[in-house]
């Protein structure tokens, strides 16, 4: 393999590694999620959801916003079903 091709491949690999490192560092510098949700936007609810794949159940006691029924949580990559 000619020397020019080897140099070109080395430069391309070095640039790709640099871009990957920059992306990882930027991801680590992002601020974390907020500690507590804004309680003034939550409302009291009483919903029970069940995963139809594995049978896991979730009880929701508060939900954000003014929507009548919140979006169901996901489990086993499927939307859970409202049971009560």
C-alpha positions, -999 to +999 in steps of 0.1 A: +000+000+000+014+034-010+026+057+018+001+085+008-028+061+013-016+051+047-012+087+057-047+095+045-062+066+064-043+077+096-055+113+093-091+101+087-090+078+118-074+106+139-102+130+129-129+105+137-114+097+171-112+134+179-148+140+169-159+110+190-139+123+220-155+158+216-190+143+215-184+122+247-170+152+266-200+174+255-224+147+267-207+145+301-208+183+305-246+185+301-265+194+333-284+166+350-321+165+353-338+187+379-339+174+414-376+179+421-405+184+397-425+215+400-453+204+423-476+232+413-480+216+378-489+181+392-524+170+400-536+140+420-547+110+401-553+073+408-545+052+378-533+016+377-515+003+346-505-033+337-479-045+312-496-070+289-463-087+281-449-095+315-477-085+339-459-057+358-482-032+374-477+005+381-498+028+403-498+065+392-507+089+420-499+122+403-497+134+367-484+165+350-506+190+331-543+194+326-550+164+303-578+142+314-558+110+311-520+111+310-500+091+284-495+055+296-460+045+307-440+021+286-427-013+298-413-041+277-412-016+248-450-015+248-476+010+262-491-003+294-529-008+296-550+011+320-567-013+344-582+010+371 
